[in-house]
Amino acid sequence: MLILAVDTATPAVTAGLVELEPAQPGSNAPRITTITAKVTVDARAHNEVLTPQILACLAESGCSRADIGAVVAGVGPGPFTGLRVGMATAAAFGDALGLPVYGVCSLDAIAADTESYLRESADPIELLVVTDARRREVYWARYRAIAGSRVLERAEGPEVSKPADLDQAAATLIAGSASHVDYFDLPVLPVETPSPAGLVRCAAADILAGAVPAPLVPLYLRRPDAVEKNYAQVGR
């Protein structure tokens, strides 16, 4: 099944087409293949470049809109303006084509992309994922893999806080925003933003089962900057 995946929860505007197939005999994991992907890193260009990126992916792959079987969208956490662009675009494509639209936590998608870098270990693995929340804060979540496994499950979060207030606790690795992982004294895995394959991996079980997707709910975690400014002006 061909899946359209989009994410605008970070400064990276991401779109891609991913082929999703059920697990092969002898494997527990579905087969996920990226057909084509487009990424533009520009926190102010979400609205301008996302739809053209989707159309470029379709053109490069030789696929048509009718070939898409489902849509996956990152639902954050992320800044209000950028995040709503990706979710609204995904919802519009789903509505126009009569397709199910699955929302996944963008931090989960980053964690999913790190699994290829993990080695099976006799000790538990705990991954901390952080992205830019602006105002000198980070969005974060913790993930754990049990001993002898590379499959991560979210153990805490998502939340938003200042890096100094975030307890590293038992974290053994970190991934996410390149300008924020250095706040933490942890080995860094080279995954900064959600990829189309990571997004699809998070929704794969529901897609393959034909589950009815839950309504898209953005993970803002706090009021938008514009609202904060308005409150500040009223208080003057």
Backbone torsions as a table, in degrees:
resi	resn	phi	psi	omega
1	MET	NA	135.3	178.9
2	LEU	-88.5	127.8	-177.0
3	ILE	-117.9	133.2	170.3
4	LEU	-91.5	125.5	-179.7
5	ALA	-123.5	135.1	-179.8
6	VAL	-138.1	150.4	175.5
7	ASP	-152.5	133.2	176.0
8	THR	-134.0	30.1	-178.2
9	ALA	-80.8	-13.9	-180.0
10	THR	-123.9	178.7	175.7
11	PRO	-62.7	-13.9	177.8
12	ALA	-86.0	118.4	175.5
13	VAL	-87.2	113.6	-169.4
14	THR	-120.1	133.9	174.3
15	ALA	-145.3	146.7	179.0
16	GLY	-167.8	164.0	174.9
17	LEU	-113.2	130.1	-174.2
18	VAL	-130.3	134.3	175.9
19	GLU	-91.0	125.7	-179.4
20	LEU	-115.9	124.4	178.9
21	GLU	-128.0	150.9	178.2
22	PRO	-61.8	161.0	178.4
23	ALA	-58.8	141.0	177.5
24	GLN	-81.5	160.6	177.4
25	PRO	-54.5	132.0	-179.2
26	GLY	89.6	0.6	-179.6
27	SER	-129.4	145.5	177.2
28	ASN	-97.0	-9.0	-174.1
29	ALA	-105.2	138.6	175.4
30	PRO	-66.2	157.0	177.9
31	ARG	-88.6	123.2	-177.2
32	ILE	-123.5	120.6	-176.4
33	THR	-127.3	123.2	176.8
34	THR	-77.4	120.3	178.3
35	ILE	-82.3	-48.5	176.3
36	THR	-160.3	150.4	-179.1
37	ALA	-146.5	149.3	176.7
38	LYS	-131.7	132.4	179.3
39	VAL	-134.4	128.2	174.6
40	THR	-124.0	120.4	-179.3
41	VAL	-92.3	100.3	-179.8
42	ASP	-164.3	105.6	-174.9
43	ALA	-66.0	-13.5	-178.4
44	ARG	-106.3	5.7	-172.6
45	ALA	-116.5	11.8	-177.0
46	HIS	-52.4	-49.9	-174.8
47	ASN	-67.7	-31.6	-175.4
48	GLU	-81.3	-31.5	-169.6
49	VAL	-109.7	-16.9	-173.3
50	LEU	-63.0	-54.0	-178.7
51	THR	-62.2	-44.5	174.6
52	PRO	-57.8	-34.9	177.4
53	GLN	-65.4	-41.1	178.2
54	ILE	-61.8	-45.3	179.9
55	LEU	-64.9	-37.3	177.6
56	ALA	-65.1	-39.2	177.3
57	CYS	-62.0	-43.1	178.3
58	LEU	-63.0	-43.8	-178.8
59	ALA	-64.6	-44.7	-177.9
60	GLU	-67.5	-33.6	-177.6
61	SER	-82.1	-16.2	-175.5
62	GLY	76.8	12.5	179.7
63	CYS	-95.2	159.5	174.9
64	SER	-112.2	169.5	178.0
65	ARG	-60.0	-32.0	-178.5
66	ALA	-67.3	-17.5	179.8
67	ASP	-79.9	-16.9	-176.6
68	ILE	-74.8	134.4	-178.2
69	GLY	-104.1	-18.4	179.8
70	ALA	-166.5	165.0	179.1
71	VAL	-125.1	139.2	175.1
72	VAL	-122.6	134.8	-179.2
73	ALA	-130.5	136.1	170.9
74	GLY	-71.0	132.0	-177.3
75	VAL	-108.7	16.8	176.9
76	GLY	98.3	-165.2	11.6
77	PRO	-70.9	151.9	-179.9
78	GLY	-171.3	168.6	177.6
79	PRO	-61.6	147.2	-172.0
80	PHE	-54.7	-54.2	-171.5
81	THR	-63.0	-50.1	-178.2
82	GLY	-66.9	-43.7	-175.3
83	LEU	-61.8	-42.1	-175.6
84	ARG	-68.0	-24.6	178.3
85	VAL	-63.0	-50.1	-179.0
86	GLY	-63.9	-42.3	-178.3
87	MET	-68.4	-40.5	179.0
88	ALA	-66.7	-39.3	179.2
89	THR	-65.6	-44.5	178.5
90	ALA	-61.4	-44.4	179.5
91	ALA	-62.9	-38.6	-179.8
92	ALA	-66.3	-43.2	177.5
93	PHE	-62.9	-44.0	179.7
94	GLY	-62.0	-42.8	-179.3
95	ASP	-66.6	-43.1	-177.8
96	ALA	-66.7	-34.4	-175.9
97	LEU	-100.9	-1.8	-179.2
98	GLY	67.9	40.0	-175.1
99	LEU	-112.8	150.6	173.0
100	PRO	-71.3	143.4	179.6
101	VAL	-120.7	118.4	-177.2
102	TYR	-104.1	129.0	176.8
103	GLY	-97.5	138.1	177.2
104	VAL	-133.9	149.5	175.9
105	CYS	-65.1	127.5	-177.5
106	SER	-63.3	-32.6	177.0
107	LEU	-67.2	-34.7	176.1
108	ASP	-61.7	-38.4	-179.2
109	ALA	-66.5	-39.0	175.7
110	ILE	-62.1	-45.6	179.0
111	ALA	-60.2	-41.1	179.6
112	ALA	-61.5	-35.8	-179.8
113	ASP	-72.1	-17.7	179.9
114	THR	-82.2	-14.5	-172.8
115	GLU	-61.3	-28.6	179.1
116	SER	-70.4	-16.8	179.4
117	TYR	-93.7	-8.2	-176.4
118	LEU	-87.3	143.6	174.2
119	ARG	-106.5	142.8	176.0
120	GLU	-62.3	128.6	-172.7
121	SER	-128.9	150.6	176.1
122	ALA	-72.2	-17.5	179.3
123	ASP	-103.2	148.2	176.8
124	PRO	-59.8	146.3	176.9
125	ILE	-107.0	131.4	174.3
126	GLU	-124.9	120.7	-177.9
127	LEU	-106.6	134.3	172.4
128	LEU	-106.5	126.3	177.4
129	VAL	-112.5	129.2	-179.8
130	VAL	-130.9	142.8	173.3
131	THR	-136.0	166.0	-174.4
132	ASP	-72.6	121.4	176.3
133	ALA	-105.2	5.7	-175.4
134	ARG	62.8	-179.2	-178.1
135	ARG	51.1	31.4	-179.9
136	ARG	59.5	34.2	177.4
137	GLU	-124.5	168.2	177.2
138	VAL	-130.3	147.2	164.6
139	TYR	-85.9	141.8	-177.0
140	TRP	-149.8	159.1	172.3
141	ALA	-155.1	153.1	177.9
142	ARG	-109.2	145.3	179.5
143	TYR	-133.1	144.9	-179.6
144	ARG	-128.7	143.8	170.4
145	ALA	-119.2	130.4	-179.1
146	ILE	-69.0	160.1	-179.0
147	ALA	-55.2	133.8	179.6
148	GLY	82.7	9.1	-178.4
149	SER	-131.3	154.6	174.1
150	ARG	-112.4	6.0	-179.0
151	VAL	-87.9	120.2	-176.6
152	LEU	-94.4	141.6	173.3
153	GLU	-126.3	140.5	-179.4
154	ARG	-68.0	129.9	-178.4
155	ALA	-107.9	-23.1	-177.7
156	GLU	-161.1	146.0	179.1
157	GLY	97.0	-176.3	3.4
158	PRO	-76.9	149.7	178.1
159	GLU	-140.3	173.6	175.7
160	VAL	-131.1	136.0	178.9
161	SER	-165.6	171.1	173.5
162	LYS	-75.5	143.3	-179.7
163	PRO	-52.6	-38.4	-178.2
164	ALA	-66.7	-23.0	-178.7
165	ASP	-92.3	-5.5	-177.1
166	LEU	-91.3	115.3	179.9
167	ASP	-76.0	122.2	178.1
168	GLN	-65.0	-23.2	178.4
169	ALA	48.9	-125.5	-175.9
170	ALA	-96.3	15.5	-177.8
171	ALA	-58.5	137.3	179.0
172	THR	-113.1	-17.2	-178.3
173	LEU	-146.4	161.9	177.6
174	ILE	-141.7	150.8	175.5
175	ALA	-147.1	164.1	177.7
176	GLY	125.5	-151.6	-173.8
177	SER	-51.9	123.6	-176.5
178	ALA	-61.5	-29.7	-178.5
179	SER	-85.3	-0.6	-178.1
180	HIS	-123.0	-22.0	179.6
181	VAL	-64.6	-25.9	-178.0
182	ASP	-73.0	-8.6	174.4
183	TYR	-70.7	-13.2	-173.4
184	PHE	-120.1	137.6	-178.0
185	ASP	-85.1	71.5	-177.2
186	LEU	-140.1	150.3	173.0
187	PRO	-60.6	136.7	-173.6
188	VAL	-102.5	128.9	171.9
189	LEU	-91.8	140.6	-170.7
190	PRO	-81.2	56.3	174.6
191	VAL	-127.9	116.2	-173.6
192	GLU	-104.7	-34.6	-175.6
193	THR	-138.8	163.4	179.3
194	PRO	-66.6	138.2	174.3
195	SER	-101.5	159.6	175.0
196	PRO	-55.9	-40.7	179.9
197	ALA	-65.0	-40.9	178.2
198	GLY	-63.6	-40.4	177.8
199	LEU	-61.9	-46.0	-179.0
200	VAL	-66.9	-38.0	179.2
201	ARG	-57.7	-37.4	-178.8
202	CYS	-69.5	-26.9	-178.0
203	ALA	-105.2	0.0	-170.7
204	ALA	-56.8	-45.4	-177.0
205	ALA	-60.3	-44.2	-179.6
206	ASP	-68.3	-40.2	-179.6
207	ILE	-63.3	-48.6	-177.2
208	LEU	-67.0	-28.5	178.3
209	ALA	-82.0	-8.0	-177.5
210	GLY	69.7	26.3	-178.6
211	ALA	-66.9	146.2	175.3
212	VAL	-74.3	122.1	-177.2
213	PRO	-68.2	146.5	174.0
214	ALA	-70.6	157.3	177.0
215	PRO	-57.3	145.4	178.0
216	LEU	-70.2	119.9	179.8
217	VAL	-125.1	115.9	-178.5
218	PRO	-70.5	141.7	176.0
219	LEU	-96.7	83.4	179.2
220	TYR	-80.6	-36.8	179.7
221	LEU	68.8	-12.4	175.0
222	ARG	-162.5	170.7	-179.4
223	ARG	-69.0	149.1	178.5
224	PRO	-60.9	153.8	179.6
225	ASP	-55.4	-39.3	-177.5
226	ALA	-62.4	-38.5	178.9
227	VAL	-67.3	-42.6	178.6
228	GLU	-58.4	-41.6	-179.7
229	LYS	-65.8	-39.5	180.0
230	ASN	-63.6	-42.2	177.6
231	TYR	-61.6	-39.6	-179.7
232	ALA	-63.9	-39.7	-179.2
233	GLN	-69.4	-37.4	179.5
234	VAL	-64.5	-34.0	-177.3
235	GLY	-75.5	-7.8	-178.0
236	ARG	-82.0	NA	NA
